[in-house]
Amino acid sequence: MSAIVGTAALEQRLEKLSPPLAVVLPGGRRIGSTHAVVTLRLNDLSPLTHLLTGQIGKVGEDYVEGRLDIDGSMRDVMALSAELMAGDPTQVDVVAVAPPVNWLNQLVRLARSRARHRPEVDAEQIQFHYDVSDDFYALWLDPARVYSCAYYRDAGMDLAAAQQAKLEHICRKLMLKEGERFLDIGAGWGGLLLHAAENYGVQARGITLSRNQHAYVNKVIQERGLAGRVRMDLLDYRSLPDSEPFDKIASVGMFEHVGRAQLPAYFAKIHGLLKPGGLLLNHGITAGGTRNHQLGSGLGDFMERYIFPGGELLHVSKVLEATSDSGLEAVDVESLRPHYAKTLWAWSDGLEANIGAARSVTSETVVRAYRLYLAGSASAFERAWISLHQMLCARRTGDPASGPMRGAQSAFPFNRGYMYP
């Protein structure tokens, strides 16, 4: 496509957009609205094709790599991105193909997933994301550095209060009791681990593959006098021994990194780590569509390259299938999708308010990628392209006479009153 034809076609496209958008070409020529709330300043012509074809992920890549600059608020940028996009990004794989072709595609994806989720590869992928810079994350996370969906029990809560409400919500669902052995798989900067130990008296163990998080949490454990009650290990979940099972397990923002091919083994491992009657709280991002392996319009490729290499999203139905096949019974499922949109906008606003400080503690490439990642994810959750579910699962006791009522085979109560006091 010639630059002249591309520019003319783009001008026609810009006339239909709301909110209004302007584009400044490399020579200084401006096209689009004279009242634009967002302006894209092209440093070369290569982004023209991506704008015209609605490959928003590629436009994001152009921004991260410096081929264009953006003037405007992230909320307006994301509103325009949704308009420019080529179709519904959850329908990328929903095509009419012959069964053998579809079967072959699934086989190739499973083989790729298996290869990309070996222990040594998972460690590299986790460190790529979580070891960017603790100081960078501290600029836009809450003081406890809880890096997962908050729970806005009251709409007026600020981010810090909503994150504390989320930690409490998880602990209540798990019915933590003093002296119980509690495992947090993928424990992050220790928010849940420390909250559970300090407020519920559990013997808490966390694992992570992030060197930064491991060092940070162990420092906090010492500062708070929790040595002997809380333990944080730099460890792959596959290396946990089954010899000393736990009463309760949390997996928060973790299974997205496990991979489709490894998911059955992941939940089978958790089953083996749980005592009979024990509970698992599995909290994580799920796909909005039932058949797409990633978001279309280049969004999935952007996330893979710059944010979460190796990340894979499955529909909640597929996750529940894997838990059930492992012997874990799903006893409660709750969608927190709107909560994550609100959380991500809070993170995005925090980064925007501290953009100068962010550039002083990490690279310009990282700052640009995270500006788009946080705001883009917020927009995706708002539009239900992706979702977030908390899945409470139980390992049955095997004794029909156990539980609060005969025949339950579970310690799970018969109503939700204990969750929502």
Beta strands, then each sheet from edge to edge (+ up, - down):
strand 1: 21-24
strand 2: 30-32
strand 3: 38-42
strand 4: 68-71
strand 5: 181-185
strand 6: 203-208
strand 7: 230-234
strand 8: 246-252
strand 9: 274-287
strand 10: 328-335
strand 11: 386-395
sheet 1: 2+ 1- 3- 4+
sheet 2: 7+ 6+ 5+ 8+ 9+ 11- 10+
end
